[in-house]
Amino acid sequence: MKEKNKLNIAVFKRLLYYCKHYKSLFVFAVFCVLILAILGPTRPYLIGRMVDLYIVKSQNGEMLIIWTIIIISILFLEALFQFLSTYFSNLFAQSIIRDLRNKLMKKVLSFRMKYFNRTTIGSLVTRVVSDLEAITEVFSSGLMSISGDLISLISVVSLMFWTNWKLSLLTLVPIPLLIIATRIFARYIRKSFQMERDQVSRLNTFVQERITGISLVQLFNRQEEEYESFKGINAKHRQAHIKAIWANSIFFPTVEILSHLSIAFLLVWTAQLVGNSGTNDVRLMFGETISFVLWIHMLYRPIRQLADKFNILQRGTVRAERVFEIIDSKENIENDGAINDCRFDQKIKFSNLYFAYQNEEWILNDINLEIHPGSTVAFVGSTGAGKSSLVSLIGRFYDYQKGSLKLGNIELNDIELNYLRKNIAIVLQDVFLFSESIFYNITLGDNTISREDVISASKAVGAHDFIMKFPGGYDYKVGERGGVLSTGQRQLISFIRVFVFNPKILILDEATSSVDNESEELIQKAIKQITKGRTSIIIAHRLSTIQGADKIFLLEKGEIKEEGTHSELLDLKGHYKLLHEMQFSS
């Protein structure tokens, strides 16, 4: 437990590091908090003096009005600084969280595909959205409020002892009990926050996956089973929150009891003085008693809020641990390449290349091949043979462990990553579209691509006519993941995207495997258009789509078994011919 507390202190210090960019906001917010912490405790003192001097002692109506106006002015001044404190504290907090969220999202966007293969999307969404919102409270409701509450406590206690040290000691008798209760509460609430964090992540993951895969759930009639699973996760989520609420429901009434106990001690002491002292002495304590009653409320409220704000700090640091885990992760592809000006119309050469997703479980074994510039090559083979892994290395979505992969005489890892990917395009079997317009999904928000360029490209691949049938044409919203479009239409939009970005190297990863025959014919015409004048690499199960390739490589268990043109491979009468006969005989 001690080690965990030290870690949280380190996390909290790291959060404070982000404050340095907004020093002026921080200083002004602290100034407002300081003024509030001084004005608040001063007001009861002035009220007590006003009662003693101008009601009990002299009954001076004129001075009473003047002091009433002064106290009301202080109230308005407190309201003003309360507004300024709240506004600038939140502005300060949101500025920091904006920077932190930008840094986190930039990190996530740089991760290898391997990271996303083993990390649930729901947990990442929780980190980027929910966890960062919890961290916001560290600065707005936690750090600033705790500073203000501590200064306010010091001011209240100082004024109390300065006014009457005996009454002060009497009213502070329950404080040790409050400190013990606060420590127990803080320890318990931390555990509940950890449980709450885990359950929020589980809930987000479950909901995100089931909504994304709703067609699969309904297709196999799993609605009831998934609903029952959701109820179980939701019940644990509720239980995690209830534990925190249970602690609050005990702690805050305890604080109220102790605060009223202080007031009771004060009143008993005053009542005792009535019996033992003269009338004038008691009257002179009337205003003092009023001040102490108001101070007691001011004393216990910050202590109660300190516990609450401390919980906010704990919850924020617990969430920050997860966020910093992602930021510190080494899962991103190292962009060590410095070359950002080279020719891509050079041959791609694999030499003694080995690749594995983990340890030395080789997916690709001793790959040796050359792809000549401007040529069209194809990779075929059974599922799991290593075709997609091989082409993913060209775009550096993964890094190989042994061997060499060169563009001309340049090692691919020596090319600056963004420059490399700007010249390579990959069209996948499962085309992903954003829930934006067709135009956005083609340009991906690139302002250098004009509408005329998009229309020209659409006509070239034969997609303009079907796009114009939609309401709004290119401005038509395609829905979540392009759900309103057919598989073939989504594939054609991905081809238009390739056409307008004009890459030097094109990779088609089973781009026609999920479309019907009618759409395939249209897509084959589009492929002929987009492969002209560029190095093209095609992965296909349908051998009919690659018969015109300049070279075909057949992979089995991560090794190249055969290579040649379509006719040459048929003449070999090996694996390729067997695969060809199986497809065409069926």
C-alpha positions as CSV (number, residue, x, y, z in Angstrom):
1,M,0.0,0.0,0.0
2,K,2.8,2.4,0.8
3,E,4.5,1.7,-2.5
4,K,1.2,2.5,-4.2
5,N,0.8,5.8,-2.4
6,K,4.3,6.8,-3.4
7,L,3.5,6.0,-7.0
8,N,0.4,8.2,-6.8
9,I,2.4,11.1,-5.4
10,A,4.8,10.7,-8.4
11,V,1.8,10.7,-10.7
12,F,0.4,13.8,-9.1
13,K,3.7,15.6,-9.4
14,R,3.8,14.6,-13.1
15,L,0.3,16.2,-13.5
16,L,1.6,19.4,-12.0
17,Y,4.4,19.5,-14.6
18,Y,1.7,20.4,-17.2
19,C,0.9,23.6,-15.2
20,K,4.0,25.3,-16.3
21,H,2.5,26.4,-19.7
22,Y,-0.3,28.2,-18.0
23,K,1.4,30.0,-15.1
24,S,-0.6,33.3,-15.6
25,L,-3.9,31.5,-15.3
26,F,-2.7,29.5,-12.3
27,V,-1.4,32.6,-10.5
28,F,-4.7,34.5,-11.1
29,A,-6.8,31.6,-10.0
30,V,-4.7,31.2,-6.8
31,F,-5.0,34.9,-6.2
32,C,-8.8,34.7,-6.3
33,V,-8.8,31.6,-4.0
34,L,-6.6,33.5,-1.6
35,I,-8.9,36.6,-1.5
36,L,-11.9,34.3,-0.9
37,A,-10.1,32.4,1.9
38,I,-9.5,35.8,3.7
39,L,-12.8,37.5,3.0
40,G,-14.9,34.5,4.1
41,P,-13.6,34.2,7.7
42,T,-13.3,38.0,8.1
43,R,-17.1,38.4,7.6
44,P,-18.2,36.6,10.8
45,Y,-15.7,38.6,12.8
46,L,-17.1,41.9,11.5
47,I,-20.7,40.7,12.2
48,G,-19.8,39.8,15.8
49,R,-18.1,43.2,16.3
50,M,-21.0,45.0,14.7
51,V,-23.5,43.2,17.1
52,D,-21.4,43.9,20.2
53,L,-20.6,47.6,19.4
54,Y,-23.8,48.9,17.7
55,I,-26.6,46.6,19.0
56,V,-25.6,45.3,22.5
57,K,-23.4,48.1,23.7
58,S,-24.4,51.5,22.1
59,Q,-27.5,50.7,19.9
60,N,-26.2,53.1,17.3
61,G,-28.6,52.8,14.3
62,E,-26.6,54.9,11.9
63,M,-23.4,53.0,12.4
64,L,-25.4,49.7,12.2
65,I,-26.6,50.7,8.8
66,I,-23.1,51.6,7.6
67,W,-21.6,48.3,8.9
68,T,-24.5,46.4,7.3
69,I,-23.7,48.0,4.0
70,I,-20.0,47.1,4.4
71,I,-20.8,43.4,5.1
72,I,-23.2,43.2,2.2
73,S,-20.5,44.7,0.0
74,I,-18.1,42.0,1.2
75,L,-20.7,39.4,0.3
76,F,-20.9,40.9,-3.3
77,L,-17.1,41.0,-3.4
78,E,-17.0,37.3,-2.4
79,A,-19.5,36.5,-5.1
80,L,-17.4,38.2,-7.7
81,F,-14.2,36.5,-6.7
82,Q,-16.1,33.2,-6.5
83,F,-17.1,33.6,-10.2
84,L,-13.5,34.6,-11.2
85,S,-12.1,31.7,-9.2
86,T,-14.4,29.1,-10.7
87,Y,-14.0,30.4,-14.3
88,F,-10.2,30.7,-14.3
89,S,-9.7,27.4,-12.4
90,N,-11.7,25.6,-15.0
91,L,-10.1,27.4,-17.8
92,F,-6.7,26.4,-16.3
93,A,-7.8,22.8,-15.9
94,Q,-9.4,22.5,-19.4
95,S,-6.2,24.0,-21.0
96,I,-4.1,21.3,-19.3
97,I,-6.5,18.5,-20.2
98,R,-6.6,19.7,-23.8
99,D,-2.8,19.4,-24.0
100,L,-2.9,16.0,-22.3
101,R,-5.6,14.7,-24.5
102,N,-3.8,15.9,-27.6
103,K,-0.6,14.2,-26.5
104,L,-2.5,11.0,-25.6
105,M,-4.3,10.9,-29.0
106,K,-1.1,11.6,-30.9
107,K,0.5,8.7,-29.1
108,V,-2.4,6.3,-29.8
109,L,-2.3,7.2,-33.5
110,S,1.3,6.2,-33.7
111,F,0.9,2.7,-32.2
112,R,1.6,-0.4,-34.1
113,M,-1.3,-2.5,-35.4
114,K,-0.1,-5.2,-32.9
115,Y,-1.2,-2.9,-30.0
116,F,-4.8,-2.5,-31.3
117,N,-5.0,-6.3,-32.0
118,R,-4.7,-7.0,-28.2
119,T,-6.3,-3.8,-26.7
120,T,-10.0,-3.3,-26.6
121,I,-11.3,-0.1,-28.3
122,G,-13.6,0.5,-25.3
123,S,-10.7,0.8,-22.9
124,L,-8.9,3.2,-25.2
125,V,-12.1,5.3,-25.4
126,T,-12.3,5.3,-21.6
127,R,-8.7,6.6,-21.4
128,V,-9.2,9.4,-23.9
129,V,-12.6,10.6,-22.7
130,S,-13.7,9.5,-19.2
131,D,-10.3,9.2,-17.5
132,L,-9.2,12.6,-18.8
133,E,-12.5,14.2,-17.6
134,A,-11.8,12.8,-14.1
135,I,-8.3,14.3,-14.3
136,T,-9.8,17.7,-15.1
137,E,-11.3,17.7,-11.6
138,V,-7.8,17.4,-10.1
139,F,-7.1,20.9,-11.2
140,S,-10.5,22.6,-11.1
141,S,-12.2,21.0,-8.1
142,G,-9.2,19.4,-6.4
143,L,-6.0,21.4,-6.4
144,M,-7.6,24.9,-6.3
145,S,-10.3,24.0,-3.8
146,I,-7.9,22.3,-1.5
147,S,-5.6,25.3,-1.5
148,G,-8.6,27.6,-0.8
149,D,-9.9,25.3,2.0
150,L,-6.5,25.1,3.7
151,I,-6.0,28.9,3.7
152,S,-9.6,29.3,4.9
153,L,-9.0,26.9,7.8
154,I,-5.9,28.7,8.8
155,S,-7.7,32.1,8.7
156,V,-10.7,30.8,10.7
157,V,-8.6,29.1,13.4
158,S,-6.4,32.2,13.6
159,L,-9.3,34.6,14.1
160,M,-11.0,32.2,16.6
161,F,-7.9,32.1,18.9
162,W,-7.3,35.8,18.4
163,T,-10.9,36.5,19.5
164,N,-11.2,34.0,22.4
165,W,-8.7,31.2,22.9
166,K,-10.8,29.4,25.5
167,L,-13.9,29.2,23.3
168,S,-11.6,28.1,20.4
169,L,-10.2,25.2,22.4
170,L,-13.7,24.2,23.4
171,T,-15.1,24.2,19.9
172,L,-12.1,22.3,18.5
173,V,-12.6,19.3,20.9
174,P,-14.3,17.1,18.2
175,I,-11.6,17.8,15.6
176,P,-9.4,14.7,16.4
177,L,-12.4,12.5,15.9
178,L,-13.0,14.2,12.5
179,I,-9.4,13.7,11.4
180,I,-9.6,9.9,12.3
181,A,-12.9,9.6,10.4
182,T,-11.4,11.4,7.4
183,R,-8.4,9.1,7.2
184,I,-10.6,6.0,7.3
185,F,-12.9,7.4,4.7
186,A,-10.0,8.3,2.3
187,R,-8.5,4.8,2.6
188,Y,-11.8,3.2,1.8
189,I,-12.8,5.5,-1.0
190,R,-9.6,4.9,-2.9
191,K,-10.4,1.2,-3.2
192,S,-13.9,2.0,-4.4
193,F,-12.5,4.4,-7.0
194,Q,-10.1,1.7,-8.3
195,M,-13.1,-0.7,-8.6
196,E,-15.2,2.0,-10.3
197,R,-12.4,2.7,-12.9
198,D,-12.2,-1.0,-13.8
199,Q,-16.0,-1.4,-14.1
200,V,-16.3,1.8,-16.3
201,S,-13.7,0.4,-18.6
202,R,-15.4,-3.0,-18.8
203,L,-18.8,-1.4,-19.4
204,N,-17.5,0.9,-22.2
205,T,-15.7,-2.1,-23.9
206,F,-18.8,-4.3,-23.8
207,V,-21.2,-1.6,-25.1
208,Q,-18.8,-0.5,-27.9
209,E,-18.1,-4.1,-29.1
210,R,-21.8,-5.2,-29.0
211,I,-23.0,-2.1,-30.9
212,T,-20.2,-2.4,-33.5
213,G,-21.1,-6.1,-33.9
214,I,-24.9,-5.7,-33.6
215,S,-25.4,-7.5,-37.0
216,L,-23.6,-10.6,-35.7
217,V,-25.6,-10.5,-32.4
218,Q,-28.9,-10.4,-34.3
219,L,-27.9,-12.8,-37.0
220,F,-27.2,-15.6,-34.4
221,N,-30.1,-14.5,-32.2
222,R,-27.9,-13.7,-29.2
223,Q,-29.9,-10.6,-28.0
224,E,-31.1,-12.2,-24.8
225,E,-27.7,-13.7,-23.9
226,E,-25.9,-10.5,-24.6
227,Y,-28.5,-8.6,-22.6
228,E,-28.0,-10.9,-19.6
229,S,-24.2,-10.4,-19.9
230,F,-24.7,-6.7,-20.0
231,K,-26.9,-6.9,-16.9
232,G,-24.1,-8.7,-15.0
233,I,-21.5,-6.1,-16.0
234,N,-23.9,-3.2,-15.3
235,A,-24.7,-4.7,-11.8
236,K,-21.0,-4.7,-10.9
237,H,-20.7,-1.1,-12.2
238,R,-23.6,-0.2,-9.9
239,Q,-21.9,-2.0,-7.0
240,A,-18.7,-0.1,-7.5
241,H,-20.5,3.2,-7.3
242,I,-22.6,2.1,-4.4
243,K,-19.5,1.4,-2.3
244,A,-18.4,5.0,-2.8
245,I,-21.9,6.3,-2.0
246,W,-22.0,4.1,1.1
247,A,-18.8,5.7,2.4
248,N,-20.1,9.2,1.7
249,S,-23.4,8.4,3.4
250,I,-21.6,7.6,6.6
251,F,-18.8,10.2,6.5
252,F,-20.8,13.4,5.8
253,P,-23.5,12.8,8.5
254,T,-20.5,12.2,10.9
255,V,-19.1,15.6,10.0
256,E,-22.5,17.2,10.6
257,I,-22.8,15.5,14.0
258,L,-19.3,16.7,15.0
259,S,-20.0,20.3,13.8
260,H,-23.2,20.5,15.8
261,L,-21.4,19.0,18.8
262,S,-19.0,22.0,18.6
263,I,-21.9,24.4,18.6
264,A,-23.5,22.5,21.5
265,F,-20.3,22.9,23.6
266,L,-20.3,26.6,22.7
267,L,-23.9,27.1,23.8
268,V,-23.4,25.0,27.0
269,W,-20.4,27.1,27.9
270,T,-22.3,30.3,27.2
271,A,-25.3,29.1,29.3
272,Q,-22.9,28.3,32.1
273,L,-21.6,31.9,32.0
274,V,-25.1,33.2,32.2
275,G,-25.5,31.5,35.6
276,N,-22.1,32.5,36.9
277,S,-21.6,36.0,35.5
278,G,-23.4,39.3,35.5
279,T,-25.8,40.3,32.8
280,N,-23.4,42.8,31.2
281,D,-20.7,40.2,30.8
282,V,-23.1,37.9,29.0
283,R,-24.4,40.6,26.8
284,L,-20.8,41.5,25.8
285,M,-20.3,37.9,24.6
286,F,-23.5,37.9,22.4
287,G,-21.7,39.1,19.2
288,E,-18.7,36.9,20.0
289,T,-21.0,33.8,20.2
290,I,-22.5,34.7,16.9
291,S,-19.1,34.9,15.3
292,F,-18.1,31.5,16.7
293,V,-21.3,29.8,15.4
294,L,-20.5,31.2,11.9
295,W,-16.9,30.2,12.2
296,I,-17.8,26.6,13.3
297,H,-19.8,26.2,10.1
298,M,-16.8,27.6,8.1
299,L,-14.4,25.3,10.0
300,Y,-16.2,22.0,9.4
301,R,-17.3,22.8,5.9
302,P,-13.7,23.0,4.5
303,I,-12.7,19.9,6.5
304,R,-15.6,18.0,5.0
305,Q,-14.8,19.4,1.6
306,L,-11.2,18.6,2.0
307,A,-12.1,14.9,2.4
308,D,-14.2,15.2,-0.7
309,K,-11.6,17.0,-2.7
310,F,-8.9,14.6,-1.6
311,N,-11.1,11.8,-3.1
312,I,-11.2,13.8,-6.3
313,L,-7.4,14.0,-6.2
314,Q,-7.2,10.2,-5.6
315,R,-9.7,9.4,-8.4
316,G,-7.8,11.7,-10.7
317,T,-4.4,10.2,-10.0
318,V,-5.8,6.7,-10.3
319,R,-7.1,7.6,-13.8
320,A,-3.9,9.4,-14.6
321,E,-1.9,6.3,-13.9
322,R,-3.7,4.6,-16.8
323,V,-3.3,7.6,-19.1
324,F,0.4,7.8,-18.4
325,E,0.8,4.1,-19.0
326,I,-0.4,4.7,-22.6
327,I,1.8,7.8,-23.0
328,D,4.8,6.0,-21.7
329,S,4.2,2.9,-23.8
330,K,6.8,1.9,-26.3
331,E,4.2,0.4,-28.7
332,N,4.6,3.1,-31.3
333,I,6.6,2.5,-34.4
334,E,9.9,4.2,-34.1
335,N,10.2,7.0,-36.7
336,D,14.0,7.0,-36.9
337,G,14.1,7.5,-40.6
338,A,15.6,10.7,-41.9
339,I,15.2,10.3,-45.6
340,N,12.3,12.4,-47.0
341,D,13.3,12.8,-50.6
342,C,13.8,9.6,-52.6
343,R,12.4,7.9,-55.7
344,F,9.7,5.3,-55.3
345,D,10.0,4.0,-58.8
346,Q,12.7,1.6,-57.7
347,K,12.5,-2.1,-57.0
348,I,11.4,-3.4,-53.6
349,K,13.7,-6.1,-52.4
350,F,13.2,-8.6,-49.5
351,S,16.4,-10.3,-48.5
352,N,16.5,-13.2,-45.9
353,L,13.6,-11.5,-44.1
354,Y,12.0,-13.0,-40.9
355,F,9.0,-11.6,-39.2
356,A,7.0,-12.7,-36.1
357,Y,4.3,-11.1,-34.0
358,Q,5.8,-12.4,-30.8
359,N,9.0,-14.0,-29.8
360,E,10.4,-16.2,-32.6
361,E,7.1,-17.7,-33.8
362,W,8.0,-16.8,-37.4
363,I,5.1,-15.8,-39.7
364,L,7.5,-15.1,-42.5
365,N,10.6,-17.3,-43.0
366,D,13.6,-16.3,-45.0
367,I,11.7,-14.3,-47.6
368,N,13.7,-13.4,-50.7
369,L,11.9,-11.6,-53.6
370,E,12.0,-8.6,-55.8
371,I,9.2,-6.3,-57.0
372,H,10.2,-4.2,-60.0
373,P,9.0,-0.6,-60.4
374,G,5.8,-0.2,-62.3
375,S,5.0,-3.9,-62.3
376,T,1.9,-5.7,-60.9
377,V,2.7,-8.6,-58.6
378,A,0.3,-10.9,-56.7
379,F,0.5,-13.0,-53.6
380,V,-1.7,-16.1,-53.2
381,G,-1.9,-18.9,-50.7
382,S,-4.1,-20.3,-48.0
383,T,-5.3,-18.3,-45.0
384,G,-2.5,-17.7,-42.5
385,A,0.2,-18.2,-45.2
386,G,1.6,-14.7,-44.4
387,K,0.4,-12.7,-47.4
388,S,-1.1,-9.7,-45.4
389,S,1.9,-9.7,-43.0
390,L,4.3,-9.4,-45.9
391,V,2.7,-6.4,-47.5
392,S,2.1,-4.8,-44.0
393,L,5.9,-4.6,-43.7
394,I,6.1,-2.4,-46.7
395,G,3.8,0.2,-45.1
396,R,5.7,-0.3,-41.8
397,F,2.6,-1.2,-39.9
398,Y,4.9,-3.8,-38.4
399,D,8.7,-4.0,-38.2
400,Y,10.5,-7.2,-39.1
401,Q,13.1,-8.8,-36.8
402,K,15.7,-10.1,-39.2
403,G,16.9,-9.6,-42.7
404,S,16.5,-6.6,-45.0
405,L,13.7,-4.7,-46.9
406,K,14.9,-2.1,-49.3
407,L,13.5,0.4,-51.8
408,G,16.3,0.5,-54.3
409,N,19.5,0.8,-52.1
410,I,17.7,2.4,-49.2
411,E,16.6,0.4,-46.2
412,L,12.9,1.0,-45.7
413,N,13.4,1.9,-42.0
414,D,15.7,4.7,-43.0
415,I,12.8,6.5,-44.8
416,E,10.9,9.0,-42.7
417,L,7.6,7.3,-41.7
418,N,5.1,10.0,-42.8
419,Y,6.9,10.4,-46.1
420,L,6.9,6.7,-46.7
421,R,3.2,6.3,-46.1
422,K,2.4,9.3,-48.2
423,N,3.7,7.4,-51.1
424,I,2.0,4.0,-50.3
425,A,-1.7,3.2,-50.3
426,I,-3.4,0.1,-49.0
427,V,-6.9,-1.0,-49.9
428,L,-8.3,-3.6,-47.5
429,Q,-10.9,-6.2,-47.9
430,D,-13.0,-4.6,-45.1
431,V,-13.2,-0.9,-46.1
432,F,-13.6,1.5,-43.2
433,L,-15.6,4.6,-43.8
434,F,-16.3,7.4,-41.3
435,S,-19.8,8.6,-40.6
436,E,-19.2,11.6,-42.7
437,S,-19.9,12.6,-46.3
438,I,-18.7,10.6,-49.3
439,F,-16.5,13.6,-50.2
440,Y,-14.9,13.5,-46.8
441,N,-14.3,9.8,-46.9
442,I,-12.5,10.2,-50.2
443,T,-10.3,13.2,-49.3
444,L,-10.1,12.4,-45.5
445,G,-10.3,16.1,-44.9
446,D,-7.3,17.0,-47.1
447,N,-7.9,20.6,-48.3
448,T,-5.5,20.3,-51.2
449,I,-7.8,17.9,-53.0
450,S,-10.6,19.8,-54.8
451,R,-14.1,18.6,-55.6
452,E,-13.2,18.6,-59.3
453,D,-10.3,16.2,-58.6
454,V,-12.7,13.9,-56.7
455,I,-15.4,14.0,-59.5
456,S,-12.7,13.3,-62.1
457,A,-11.4,10.3,-60.1
458,S,-14.9,9.0,-59.6
459,K,-15.6,9.0,-63.3
460,A,-12.3,7.3,-64.0
461,V,-13.2,4.3,-61.7
462,G,-16.8,4.2,-62.8
463,A,-18.4,5.4,-59.5
464,H,-19.7,8.8,-60.3
465,D,-23.1,7.7,-61.5
466,F,-24.0,5.7,-58.3
467,I,-22.8,8.5,-56.1
468,M,-25.0,11.1,-57.9
469,K,-28.0,8.9,-57.2
470,F,-27.7,9.7,-53.5
471,P,-29.4,12.8,-52.1
472,G,-26.8,15.5,-52.1
473,G,-24.4,13.4,-54.2
474,Y,-20.9,13.7,-52.8
475,D,-22.2,15.4,-49.6
476,Y,-24.3,12.4,-48.7
477,K,-23.6,11.0,-45.2
478,V,-22.7,7.3,-45.4
479,G,-23.6,6.5,-41.8
480,E,-21.6,4.5,-39.2
481,R,-18.8,2.6,-41.0
482,G,-20.5,3.3,-44.3
483,G,-23.5,1.2,-43.4
484,V,-25.9,2.7,-46.0
485,L,-23.6,1.6,-48.8
486,S,-23.1,-1.9,-50.3
487,T,-19.8,-3.7,-50.0
488,G,-19.0,-2.9,-53.7
489,Q,-19.8,0.8,-53.3
490,R,-17.6,1.1,-50.2
491,Q,-14.8,-0.6,-52.2
492,L,-15.2,1.8,-55.1
493,I,-15.0,4.8,-52.7
494,S,-11.7,3.4,-51.4
495,F,-10.4,3.2,-55.0
496,I,-11.4,6.8,-55.6
497,R,-9.5,7.7,-52.4
498,V,-6.4,6.0,-53.8
499,F,-6.8,7.8,-57.2
500,V,-6.9,11.3,-55.7
501,F,-4.0,10.7,-53.2
502,N,-2.0,9.3,-56.2
503,P,0.5,7.0,-54.3
504,K,3.6,5.6,-56.0
505,I,3.0,2.1,-54.5
506,L,-0.5,0.5,-54.3
507,I,-1.4,-2.6,-52.2
508,L,-4.8,-4.3,-52.7
509,D,-5.4,-6.7,-49.8
510,E,-8.2,-9.1,-51.1
511,A,-10.1,-6.1,-52.3
512,T,-12.6,-8.2,-54.4
513,S,-13.1,-11.2,-52.1
514,S,-16.4,-9.9,-50.5
515,V,-18.2,-8.5,-53.5
516,D,-20.7,-10.1,-55.9
517,N,-19.9,-10.9,-59.5
518,E,-21.6,-7.8,-60.9
519,S,-19.7,-5.5,-58.5
520,E,-16.4,-7.4,-59.2
521,E,-16.6,-6.7,-62.9
522,L,-16.9,-2.9,-62.1
523,I,-14.1,-3.2,-59.5
524,Q,-11.8,-5.0,-61.9
525,K,-12.2,-2.1,-64.4
526,A,-11.4,0.3,-61.5
527,I,-8.3,-1.7,-60.6
528,K,-7.0,-1.4,-64.1
529,Q,-7.3,2.3,-63.8
530,I,-5.7,2.8,-60.4
531,T,-2.8,0.4,-61.1
532,K,-1.6,2.2,-64.3
533,G,1.9,3.7,-63.9
534,R,2.5,2.5,-60.4
535,T,4.0,-0.5,-58.6
536,S,1.0,-2.6,-57.6
537,I,0.8,-5.5,-55.1
538,I,-2.3,-7.6,-55.0
539,I,-3.4,-10.2,-52.5
540,A,-6.2,-12.3,-53.8
541,H,-8.1,-15.6,-53.1
542,R,-9.8,-15.4,-56.5
543,L,-7.1,-16.4,-59.0
544,S,-9.3,-15.0,-61.9
545,T,-8.4,-11.5,-60.6
546,I,-4.6,-11.9,-60.9
547,Q,-4.1,-13.8,-64.1
548,G,-2.7,-10.7,-65.8
549,A,-0.1,-10.0,-63.0
550,D,3.5,-9.7,-64.1
551,K,4.5,-12.1,-61.4
552,I,2.7,-14.3,-58.9
553,F,4.1,-15.5,-55.6
554,L,2.6,-18.5,-53.8
555,L,3.1,-18.6,-50.1
556,E,2.7,-21.5,-47.7
557,K,3.4,-21.3,-43.9
558,G,5.4,-18.1,-44.3
559,E,7.6,-19.3,-47.2
560,I,7.6,-18.7,-50.9
561,K,6.9,-22.0,-52.5
562,E,6.4,-20.9,-56.2
563,E,6.8,-17.8,-58.3
564,G,6.2,-16.9,-61.9
565,T,3.5,-15.7,-64.3
566,H,0.1,-17.3,-64.4
567,S,1.0,-19.6,-67.3
568,E,4.4,-20.4,-65.8
569,L,2.9,-21.5,-62.5
570,L,0.3,-23.7,-64.3
571,D,3.2,-25.4,-66.2
572,L,4.9,-26.2,-62.9
573,K,1.9,-28.3,-62.0
574,G,2.5,-27.6,-58.3
575,H,0.5,-25.9,-55.5
576,Y,-0.7,-23.1,-57.8
577,K,-2.1,-25.4,-60.4
578,L,-3.9,-27.4,-57.7
579,L,-5.4,-24.3,-56.3
580,H,-6.4,-23.1,-59.8
581,E,-8.2,-26.4,-60.5
582,M,-10.0,-26.4,-57.2
583,Q,-11.4,-22.9,-57.8
584,F,-12.4,-23.3,-61.4
585,S,-13.8,-26.9,-61.0
586,S,-16.1,-25.6,-58.3
